[in-house]
Amino acid sequence: MHELLGTYRTALPAYASTHFGDEHGGLDSPGAFADFAVRCKELGYPGFKIHGWGGGPIRREVAAVLATRAAVGPDMDLMIDPACEYETFADALKVGRACDEAGYFWYEDPYRDGGASSFAHRKLRQLIRTPLLLGEHVRGLEAHVDQILAEGTDFVRADPDYDGGITGVMKIAHAAEGLGLDVEIHAAGPAQRHCMAAIRNTNYYELALVRPRLDPKSRHYHAYADGYTDDLTSVDAEGRVHVPQGPGLGVVLDWEWIRRVRRGRRCTSRARTRGCRGPAPVAIPARVGFRPGSRGPGCPSSRCPRRCTSRARACSGGLSRARDALVVHAQCQCRGLGQRDGGAQVAGAVAEVAEHAVDLRGPPRDEVAGQ
């Protein structure tokens, strides 16, 4: 595919893009982000991006920005992506000034305007020096160009899943190039690698989402039959990933595994009584401390702004109620925990929960409620 688009390179510099901060022994402190950044630097990564806590005190976000720079020194590019979670312009400004002090490469989607207000981000750009990266929540060529011309961003985001496929990404990239700006491809995957391979005005491949003490994604996600991975250790000694060279996107899919786990066959406990043979959802018993259907602290990321129901598969929290347990939807659209494989990201963000995971056919209601 990259040859049809016009190959510029086939080895892509990557940055380690973290899971969101947690309270459970993973990325649970500014020091934990700093230590993990050092580990990523030792693996060869030239860049590292923080996804902080969002709903916690803003001083902790500032401390993570400064501690990470102090730990890795001046020769690693650092970024931060609050994913539109900071509640006020003032909070966004505080973190932006910390980014200025620490020499951050970019500051992405700072606060809760949905990443769409060009006016708000132009005002922020007037008060800080760190370049902004916007566009993950803006869809299509025209909207991206409007945001650029309104001076709402410095770097431009594009995603083949959100912006009209590979063709849409290339249009955005060329529009940004014509205006002298760089485009940064969102998320990881074969399509992202092929797009980046054919774009001159881009800097980094986002190897997302990673954290310390987490199983490699490839251990549980077997969609590729040819060894393709986007794990923490998928980079070479220079911190680069390589573009698959086979036909099309260059990867071989494991269709047997995909058919087994495809979304349409994921069964609820009720559907199982009607003969569904697909895999069951993962459930987390109430005893781990997440209240079924709750707001805020009920979400492991502490950033669930809406109450989730069993029907809300695109909820912001990624958790829903089912028989006194919390079900992790395999394809939830939780902003704070990853947009493609929300179930896996929830499990990663609270690693110890996996020890308590049960099938919905497991403990009866009275036992779970008692826990």
VOZA-61356 format. One record per residue: x, y, z of N, C-alpha, C in turn. Coordinates in pm, whole numbers, plus 50000, padded with zeros to 5 digits. Layout:
% residues N
XYZXYZXYZ
...
This chain:
% residues 371
500824988050000500005000050000500875012750000
501925012950082502735025150090503405028249956
503695018149876504295020649746503305027549653
502025023649661501005030249579500815044749623
500995047349751500825060949803502045069649775
503195063449757504435070749733505365069749852
506165059149856506985056249974507995067350001
508045071750124509055081350169510075074650259
509635064750340510505057050429509745044550472
510465034950524509825022650572510175019550717
511065027250778511355026050921510845038750989
509965037151086509205048351142509585050651287
510095062551321510365065651462509085064751544
509175058751661507975056451743508115063051879
506965067051933506955071052074506075061452152
506435059152278505645050852367504505059152422
503285055052393502075062252434501415054452547
501385060152667501015052552785499515050752801
499165040852883497815040452939497605052753026
496355055053064496085066053154496555062653296
496845073153372497235071253510496155063953588
496585056253687495645048553767495955050453914
495235043153997495435043954142495765030154197
496285021254112496335007054148497715000854129
498755008854140500085003154137500715002254000
500115008453900500705008553767501365022053743
500685030753670501115044653651500345053053751
500715051553878499905057253985500535069354052
501615074553996502275086154056503145092853951
503515105453971504475111753879505765103853867
506225098153979507435090053974507295077553889
506095071753888505875059753807505965063153658
505405074553617505555078753478507025081353445
507725087753537509135090653513509955077953497
509715068253585510455055653578510145048153449
508895048253409508525041253287509125048053164
509195061253167509835068553057511305064653044
511965063053157513375058853154513485044953091
512575036053129512615022553070512405023152919
511465031352875511205032452731512415038452658
513065047852721514275053552661515355042952647
515475034352747516465023452741516125013552631
514845011852599514435003052489514725009152352
515035022052349515355028752224514375039252179
513245040552248512235050252206512805064452211
512625072052103513045086052105511985095452163
510765090352187509695098652238508825091052336
508125098552421507285092552527506115101952552
504895096252555503705104552578502955100152702
502645109852785501895107752908500405109252881
499615099352923498185101152943497985101453094
497705113053149497645114553294496365109153354
495955115153467494805110153541493515117453502
493635129453455492435136653411491575141553524
490945132653598490005136653701490625140153834
491935138553849492585141153977493055155453990
493805158354097494305172054117495275176154008
495155188453962495975192953850497445193753889
497735195554016499145196154058499845182954034
499105171854037499715158854008500075157853860
499235163353773499555163553631500815171853607
500885183453672502065192053658503305184653708
503185177653821504325170453877504785159353783
503855152653715504235142153621505005147953502
504555159553453505245166153342506685169153380
506895174853497508235179153538509105167253578
508525157453649509315145853694509795137553577
508975136253475509365128153359510525134653285
510465147753267511595154553202512865153253285
512755155053416513935153953502514555139953493
513715129753476514215115953474514915112353344
514405117053231514955112553101515995122153046
516085134153101517035143753048516505150852925
517365158552858516895167352750516775160652614
517295148552598517395142852464516315132552432
515135133852492513985125452457512795134652438
512085133252327510895141352304509775136452396
509135145852465508045142652556506765149552511
505665142752529504345148052497503395144952612
502295151952617501225148652713499895150052642
498995140652672497665140352611496615138452719
496015149252769494945147852868493635142552811
493555140952680492345135752615491105143852649
491255157152648490135166352675489555164552815
490355160252912489835157353044489995168653145
490905178053125491025189053222489745197153220
489275201053336487935206653347487865221553312
488975228853328488915243253306490085247953220
489905259553160490985266053086492165268553178
491895272253304492975274953400493825262553424
493195250953437493955238553455494805235653332
494215237453215494965235253091496155244653082
495975256853127497055266653124498175262753221
497835257953340498845253853437499725242753381
499105232753320499885221753263500685226653143
500095235553064500815240952949502075248352990
502005255853098503185263053145504245253453200
503795242353259504755232053301505425225753179
504645223753073505225218552948506265228152892
505995241052901506975251152858508265249752937
508135248653067509305247453155510105234953123
509415223953091510085211253068510435208752921
510095218052833510445216552692509745205052622
508415204352636507665193352575507505195552424
507425184352354507345184452208505955188752161
504915183652228503565188652202502665186352324
501535193352322500505193052426499195190452352
498585178852380497505173752296496145174352366
495125178852295493735178452344493625181852492
493925194352530494065197352672492805196152758
491675202152715490585202852813489235201152749
488185202152831486875197152794486085206252702
486665209252589485865215452483485615205152374
486045192752398485905182252298486985182752192
487995191052211489075191852112488655198451983
487555206151988487005211551865486995226851856
487175233651968487065248251967488375254751924
488395260051804489605266851755489865279551835
488795286851869488965299351945489655296552079
489175286552152489725283552285491195279852276
491545272152176492945267752167493845278552108
493285287352028494075298851985494425307552106
493475309352199493755316952321494835309952404
494755296752414495765289352490497135290652424
497165289952292498435291252219499085304952242
498265315052267498795328552290499495329752426
499225320252516499715321252653500815311152686
501045301252599502115291452622502955290052496
504135284052512505045282252399504975268152339
504555258352418504525244552371503515242952259
503895236852147502935234952036501755226252078
500585229752030499385221652053499185211751940
498615200351975498195190551875496715188051895
495915191751796494475189851797494045182251673
492855176651678492275170651559491735156651577
492035150051690491535136451710490015136051713
489395146951759487945147451770487305156251662
488075159051560487585166451444487565156651327
486515156451252486355146151149486385152051009
487225146350924487195149750783488095161150742
488355161750613489285171550557488885185850586
487635189450556487225203450568487325208450712
486895200250807486945204450947488395206050994
489275197350949490685198650985491285211450927
490975214250802491515226350739490945238750807
489665238650842489085249950916489835252351046
490145241551118490845242951246492245248651226
492915244251121494265249551092494185264551061
493285268250971493195282250929492725291351041
491975285951136491535293851251492595294351360
493775288751332494925289051423494615281951554
493845270951546493495263351665494475252351699
495475250151615496425239451642497755242251573
498785235251619500105236151556500405223451477
500285211851544500335198951477498905194651444
498765186351341497445181951295497325166951319
496195162551376495925148451396495155142851276
495425130251243494635123251142494615108451177
493555101551140493385087551176492625080551063
493165069651009492445062750901491125056750944
490935054451074489655049251122488605060251136
489035072651156488095083551184487915093151066
488895094150981488935105050883488785100550738
487965090450716487715086350579488725076750522
489315068750609490235058450562491595063850523
492345055750450493695059650407493635071850315
492655072150226492515083750136492285096550216
491425095850318491155107650399492385112550473
493175103250526494405107150596495375113850500
495525108350381496475114250286496025128250242
494725130350228494235143850196494585153750307
494355149650432494675158450544496175161150551
496975150750529498425152250534498915161950428
498375161050308498815169850199498315184150221
497105185550280496615198850313497515205450418
497895197850519498795203050622500155206550562
500635197950472501925200450407501895213550329
500785216050260500665228350183500675240850268
500315239150397500305250450490501535250350581
502465241350553503705241050627503645234350762
502635226150788502475219550917502705204550907
502975198551022503135184051030501815177551070
501595165451020500435157551059500935145551138
500285142651249500665131151332499525120951330
499875108551294498865098051278498475092651415
497185091451437496665086851566496635071651574
497115066351686497005052151720497965043451639
497895030451667498815020851606498055011051518
498725005851417498134995751331498764995751193
498514985451114499104984550981498744996250891
497485000650892497095011950807497855024650847
497995026750977498745038351025500195037850977
500795026150980502185024950935502325028050786
501395023250706501485025750561501265040550529
500335046850599500125061250578501385068950613
501925066150730503105073650774504285071350681
504385059350627505505056350536505475065150412
504295070150374504165077950251504015092850278
504235097150402504075111350438505415116850482
505835127750421507095134150461506915142050590
505835149750598505635159250708504955152650828
505645142750883505175136051004506385131551084
506215130151214507365127851301507385114251369
506245109851424506255098251511505085088851487
505375075951505504365065451509503935063651655
502635063751678502135062351815501995047651851
502925042551931502815028751976502015028952107
500735026152093499795027552205499055014352227
498605012052345498845019052470499685009652556
500665015452627501615007152700501715011752845
502135002652929502315005753071503244995253131
503814998053248504654987953313503824976253366
504474964653376503864952753435502554948853368
502524949853237501334945953161501734935753055
500934925153044501184915352940501224922052803
502094917452712502044922552574500664920352513
500204930152436498894928752372498814916052288
499934912652223499924901152134499694887952207
499844887952339499604875752415498124872452419
497274882652407495834880552416495104883952286
495744891752200495104896452077495814889751959
495124880351896495764871851796495204873851656
494874886251621494274888851491495254886651377
496554887451404497564886151299498254872651307
498314866051193498904852551188500374852751145
500924864551124502284865351069503284871851164
502904873351291503824879051388503794894051401
502914900851329502794915451343502354918751485
503024928451547502654932751682502814947751698
502124953151795502324966851842502524966551993
503454958152037503794957052178504874967152215
505084968752343506114977852392507474974552332
507754961752314509064957452264509094955552111
508114961252041508064959551895509024968751820
509684977951891510604987051825511974980651812
512754985651713514134981051701515034988951795
516334986951786517274993351879517265008451868
516785013851755516715028251736515325033751764
514475025551821513135030251856512215031851737
512395023451634511565024551514510735011851496
509585013351431508825001951383508955001651232
508684990051175508874988451031507534985550962
507444989650839506194988450764506074974450706
504944967650728504764954250670504874954850517
505534945050459505864945750317505054936450227
504064929650280503254920950196502224928650115
501374921550039500334928249960499364935950049
498774946349995497794954150070498424960850190
497874958150307498444963650430499624955450481
499934944650411501164937450441501074927450554
499884925350611499744915950722498824904450682
498974893350753498134881550733497214880250853
495924880550830494954879750939494644865350975
494454863051103494034849851153492514849651157
491914845751047490454846651036489754837051130
490364825951163489734816651257489574823151394
490624830051439490544836951568489544848451562
489544855751453488634867151438487184862451441
486884851351373485514846251374485104842051514
486054836751589485754832251725485364843651817
485994855151799485804866051894485084878051835
484574876751714483984888251649482864893851735
482704906951726481834914251816480404909551812
479924906351695478534902551682478184889751753
479184881651792478904869051857479204869452006
479554881152059479814881852203478484880952276
478344870952363477044867752421476884873652559
475664877852588475304881552724474784869052794
474624869952924474124858152997472744854352948
471924864452912470574861552862470644854652726
471564859552640471654853652507472124839252513
472914835852616473394822152626472244812352649
471204817052715470054808252736469294805852607
469604814152505468924812752376469814806052273
470924800452319471744792652228472964799652173
473294811852220474484818652171475724811052214
476644808852120477854801352150479114809952144
478944822852131480104831752127480734833252265
481884839952273482544841852401481734850952493
481814848252621481094856452717481844869452743
481114880052782481814892152824482614889452950
483634897352972484384896453096483634904253201
483514898753320482824905853427483754907453546
483574918453617484384921253735483464921553854
483634913053953482724912954068482804925954146
481714928954215481644941654286482684942954396
483234931954445484134932754558485444939854526
485764942254397486994949454369486824964354388
485614968754422485464982654461484864991654356
484444986454240483824994554137482324992254144
481575002454173480145000854193479424999454059
478574989354044477854987553918477074999953879
477245004253756476475015353703476785028653766
477885029753839478155042153912478865052253825
478965064453875479675075253807481065076553866
481875084253798483165088553851484005077153907
484125076254043484995066154101484615051954064
483385049754015483005036453971483755032053848
484295041453771485105038253655486555037253701
487305026953659488675025653707489555037353671
489195045053571489995056653537489565069153613
488485067953693487925079353767487535090753675
487155087553551486805098153458485505094953385
484605087853449483365084053381482315094753403
482095103753304481165114753324479705110753313
479415098853261478025094853243477795081053304
476585079053349476195065853398476085056353278
476695044853290476695035253180475645024553204
474955020853102474015009853110474504998453024
473854987253034474294975752955474144978252806
473304988152771473134991252629474135001752580
474785008552674475645019852635477025015152597
477135008352485478425002952443479385013752399
478885025652375479775036752338479875046852452
479725041952576479735051052689481135056352714
481225067052793482535072952822483275065252929
482575057053006483255050053113483715036253075
483065030052978483495017052932483045005653020
482255008453125481784998053214480264998653219
479624987353232478174987453239477694976853338
476424977553367475854969153470475334956253412
475584945253479475004932553439475064923053558
473934920153615473824910653725474794913553839
474764925453888475584929754000477074928753973
477444928753848478854928653812479084939553711
480334943053690480674953153591481224946253469
480574948253356480974941753234481894950953155
483024945753113483934953153028483594949852884
483024959252812482674956552673483914955252588
483944945652502485134943352420485424954952327
484414962352288484624973352194484064986452246
484154988852377483605001352430484415013052377
483795024752378484445036652325484885045752438
485455040052543485875048052657487055056852618
486875070152624487945079152584489175077352671
488935074852799490065074152889490825061152883
490245050752822490875037852829491075031552692
491105039552587491415034252456490175032552372
490235036252246489025036952166488785024552081
489755015952069489535004251985489294991752068
490094989352169489954977152246489774980852393
488634987452420488404992452553488504981752660
487994969652631488074959052730489494956152771
490374955052674491774952352704492404963852781
492024976152748492614987652815492154988452960
490884985252986490414985253124491214975053204
491384963253145492134952853215493564957353239
494124964853144495484969453162495584980453265
494584989453268494655000753360494514996553505
493824985553528493694980353664494094965653661
495394963253656495914949953629495434939653730
495324943753856494964933753956493534928953941
492694936453869491324932053850491264918653780
492234916053693492244903653618492234891453710
492784893153830492814881953923491414878453971
490494887953963489144885854014488124884153903
488554884053776487624883453664486854870353667
485554871253644484714859353643483814859953522
483324848653480482344848153373480974851353433
480094857053352478764860153403478004847753447
478474836153402477824823853445478364819153579
479314827053640479994823153761479164825253886
479694833153985479004834454114477574839154098
476654833354173475254837854167475124851854223
473954857854200473764871854237473974874254386
473454865354471473564867854613475014867254659
475824858454596477224857454635478004869954593
477764874554469478454886554424478044898454507
476734899554538476264910954616476894910654755
477064898554810477674897454942479124901854942
479804899754829481204904054820481284919154817
